[in-house]
């Protein structure tokens, strides 16, 4: 009999990979957006949850319950971070490969994402889609996502299936069939995904163009989804070389959180993962540095079926490990979180100049990108939308935000992190992020203090430091000009 899961079954549906065309936004969107999309599935009211799970420090600030974890590195380089949590009879397993779309070979964009699909195909011991059978058929779930820096595979299963999943993850790490049949079938799926997520939606090209144009040298300029031309140009040998370069134990981190015994876990790891050999070749790493921007750059792109003009503005920001990362997160929240946020209130509600307006701090491993996006309201010009966006930036540079606004923004971020930590899957995601992207798993226990230390002066300082005209890229995304009618008609 299946053991009850820590989330109702209905909530799992959004996790399930669509076998025909996986939900690309989850695969390619910034981690911050992915987290938001996960949070929507949790129905406990945020205020209640804060009361339930959080302690209050003497200064009145919320404290995150400590996450005790165990670290281990095998001789073959595989890193393991595990945390026991017996509150539900389930276990979350994640394998983080430190390869993302920034590692796609030149002229072969989309490879990291293509591999995410390939990893669900047949292996030495498993039929294609067997991972889904090993999880969904016992009331669990599995999926994966790819972003600029990492490719992550995850499962949540009743805890008595942990050994099976460790065997299966070892099997697809060491014995994936990178053959012509699997490659061609998944390439077709990815091409269809590109059509559905980039070409078909009215604003699908906007973020694609913004990413391409926002970097001049760094491979972050290649969107994760890739391009049809590059995918068509790929040969089986390219795909095999990519797999050999990055899918290896010394480029992987296994995260296990939930109902298990550490000693038993170590025994299974010794049995299934320890024997995988470490390749002798060095791991390729991106060393290209994106140069600082020196002056404002502007572009106009036209697209088919664009109902209303859109404006995208980007600023280069420091990497995710930088001391300013938390202040940028807070700035994003003040600008963009909810209907009381500055952008929504000014552009959508008061001025009615835009039908939507948002900010995203896309904090990445090598260099970050802060986006401001807005879609014009009917009859409004992109020039006016741009002016309103920049006016909101200027307000935050000219005067500090109020303490109440700051406190609210920090509470919003803290609440989302506490909600995430309520599940084994969320704890594993936090541990994986801290280990692979922040370089220290203990950041799961220290980052809240950093966030709560952000002051109104910090927010004003980062707005002045990064949001200047030299560091600005502006893109207008407009409907295609009306075609002139043939003469005489
Ligand atoms: Zn996909």
Boltz pocket constraint, residues with backbone or C-beta under 6 A from the ligand:
constraints:
  - pocket:
      binder: B
      contacts: [[A, 21], [A, 22], [A, 23], [A, 24], [A, 27], [A, 113], [A, 117], [A, 190], [A, 193]]
      max_distance: 6.0
